[in-house]
Amino acid sequence: MDVAPDSVPLWRQLQATAAVIAAVRKGASGTAAVENVAASLRPGVQALAFHVWRNLGRAQALRSALVTRMPAPATDALLCVALALAWDESTAPYDAFTLVNQAVEALKRTPASAAHANFVNACLRRFLRERAALVAATDGDLEARWNHPRWWVERLQREYPQQWQAILTAANSHPPMTLRVNVRKSSVGQYLAQLHAQGIAAHAGAGQVIYLAQAVPVNQLPGFSQGVVSVQDAAAQMAAPLLLQGVGSSPRVLDACAAPGGKTAHLLELSDASVTAIELDARRMQRVGQTLDRLGLQAQLHVGDASRTQDWWDGVPFDGILLDAPCTASGIVRRHPDVRWLRRESDISQLAQLQQKILDALWPLLQPGGRMVYCTCSVFRAEGSEQVKRFVAHQADAHWLPSPGHLLPGNGGQAKLGDNPAHDHDGFFYAVLEKRIA
């Protein structure tokens, strides 16, 4: 794990990390909370925050065992940060006594929490004395064991009685850095040779996928600024081929909910499609434009609500529609470990209603014989198979073609859901829908 540079006092890193954890508890996304950290502290804080989120269930259970009354939010955030970093000696980024001293120092230097420094010091010293017993006492707690909210674990147990443990284990792992080679400018074999020539260990996956043995800054990737390669998870790279294999050589394609633009770009790399990309968030649409500019590709970009087709559709049907629908992001928590603590179970039904609204709005835009690919980066069935079952039951002209379905996150050594090939990828759902010709 990357930690703070030696020149940055640890107490400052812990102070800022606690502020990030507290912000997510109040509803902010982890990405936004980390971006608010001073640039000099940001890399170390992000590394620490990711470690905390992957151990927060255990930390909260330990805190509950150590205190009789819940501390104030800021104090509790720092106490849980220290416990998350210290509880497992095999993965702790710092010596436990150093961590305790610096956590107390962080509180002393936080005016609103300084009065609680002695209390936290006592809690942490007790934890160090009784570590084994306290950890053993929390082993039976679902949140402590799996470092996900209880409702999340119980939902997976119901939906995947055979695979729930593999899903949670994968969700708490560190994902690989995965690349997509732009076939207009190179090939997987050629690019692997370039990587190896620069001493970057990597191996090929399916399609245009390359896995790096270790993550590197994108500016160290050969040809990145020239658009030879992009960073994109292997599961996300399945979207464009699934759509294009059934829509002809020069199709008219809609990419709905397009940001940050990886799938838009992949469609254009693989075909001579005319692509229209829709995105509700104007700032996120800027990222789509930047992605296409780097790759030397062009699409029609519209900022708008995909479900309000009257605002942006020109009336000409599409040969293919890619709908990467808004979802809980429950399949990508290994990359965004804050998501598990940000989401509430009620979000699932709310997002399922939004997905249904967009699906129903876009289907009339598809010409007969055309193809829609519906996908989400979620493992919850309400956002995947159950959503599509409802859709085809209400759309007489919708035919559900053989599709990847629910993909289990994790590596090739783990189990798979259904008949899907096991790759090292995020959790995703894919359904391929064809509009019947009357």
Secondary structure, 3 states (H helix, E strand, C coil): CCCCCCCCCHHHHHHHHHHHHHHHHCCCCHHHHHHCCCCCCHHHHHHHHHHHHCCHHHHHHHHHHHCCCCCCHHHHHHHHHHHHHHCCCCCCCCCHHHHHHHHHHHHHCCCCCHHHHHHHHHHHHHHHHCHHHHHHHHCCCHHHHHCCCHHHHHHHHHHCCCCHHHHHHHHCCCCCEEEEECCCCCCHHHHHHHHHHCCCCEEECCCCEEEECCCCCHHHCCCCCCCCEEECCCCHHHHHHHHHCCCCCCCEEEEECCCCCHHHHHHHHHCCCEEEEEECCHHHHHHHHHHHHHHCCCCEEEECCCCCHHHCCCCCCEEEEEEECCCCCCCCCCCCCCHHHHCCCHHHHHHHHHHHHHHHHHHHHEEEEEEEEEEECCCCHHHCHHHHHHHHHHCCCEEEEEEEEEECCECCCCCCCCCCCCCCECCEEEEEEEECCC
